[in-house]
Amino acid sequence: MVFFITIVLATIAMMPTQFRLDAYVVDTLMADLVQHDRQPSAFLVYLQLWLRASGRRSAVAVSHQAMADATGLSKSAVQAAVRTLLRRRLIRAARASATAVPAYTVLRPWRR
């Protein structure tokens, strides 16, 4: 089952963007991150990374500040959310060097 969400992003062209989202993300993961972990920011960051990756398993290089700007969260909230998502193995991060912008891969452990 695929769940469709339309998210309107503020871009230069002001064009709405649509992307496909697994039903599991809304039915289970949202409740798990928001209610169980008490970290709705982790859910927002996960959605933002999913959107940037367009649902593919390709890595997306994005800074914490860029994610903060895109989600409306503070940079420290994004950093905490990323730590939670890494700990929960919902994303993977890689850096080319110590000061490079991390490249995140959105993981979907519920799909085999």
C-alpha positions, 0 to 999 in steps of 0.5 A: 500500500502506498500513501500519497502526500502532497507537500508544498515547498517554498521554492523560487518557482513556488511549485508544489512537489509531490512524492510517494511515501510508504504507508508504514512511515505514517501508520507506524514510524510517525507514532513511534518517533513522536509518541514513543521517542517524544521527538517529532523533530526526528520525524520531520527530518526523516520526511525532509531527507525522504523528499530530498532523496525522492524515495530512492536509496541514493545519498543526499548531501545536506547541511544541518542548517539547510535542514533547519531552514527547510523544516523550521526547526533549530539547528540543534533540534536537527542535530538531535533528530539526526542522532536519533535517526542514526541510532534507530538506523533509519538513516546512514551518514557518510562524510568525505572528510571531517569538515565535509557536509554529510551525505545521508542515505534514507533507510527503510528497514521495514522493506526487505 
